[in-house]
Amino acid sequence: MSHIKPHDQILRWADERPNHVFLRQIHGRRFHDYTFAEVAEQAQKMVTALARYGA
């Protein structure tokens, strides 16, 4: 049985459907949508920064 890791799935969806909404979050009285591409980009930036600091 193959288990797909969540981060692999996000990257796949960012490639296949970059502009689809991954998360809709409320800020104050307004909603903000985050697309698969935005989430993948931010996650990759965090991983890079953590790796730079040896985490």
C-alpha atoms as one frame of an Amber mdcrd trajectory, in Angstrom:
protein
   0.000   0.000   0.000   1.408   3.371  -1.009   1.121   6.339   1.317   1.381
   9.783  -0.245   2.813  12.372   2.113   0.837  15.625   2.515   3.692  17.808
   1.292   4.016  15.724  -1.876   0.303  16.092  -2.515   0.393  19.889  -2.047
   3.255  20.152  -4.545   1.348  17.966  -7.007  -1.792  20.067  -6.694   0.238
  23.278  -6.961   1.459  21.969 -10.300  -1.903  20.618 -11.516  -4.219  23.361
 -10.213  -2.118  26.305  -9.047  -4.965  28.832  -8.922  -7.518  26.712  -7.059
  -8.247  27.736  -3.490  -6.467  25.595  -0.889  -7.519  27.605   2.157 -10.028
  30.358   2.841  -9.253  32.178   6.058 -11.032  35.078   7.708  -9.040  38.169
   8.683 -11.152  40.645  10.585 -14.367  40.751   8.595 -12.904  39.696   5.263
 -11.950  36.369   3.786  -8.540  35.770   2.264  -8.040  32.926  -0.198  -4.749
  31.064  -0.467  -4.149  29.083  -3.650  -2.254  25.825  -3.914   0.601  27.673
  -5.643   0.813  30.304  -2.881   0.807  27.696  -0.124   3.464  25.591  -1.857
   5.661  28.657  -2.422   5.410  29.775   1.205   6.109  26.259   2.470   9.189
  25.976   0.263  10.442  29.327   1.573  10.037  28.115   5.158  11.849  24.855
   4.432  14.716  26.765   2.803  14.990  29.159   5.754  14.931  26.314   8.285
  17.577  24.403   6.346  19.754  27.519   6.289  19.617  27.615  10.088  20.347
  23.923  10.430  16.896  22.890  11.583
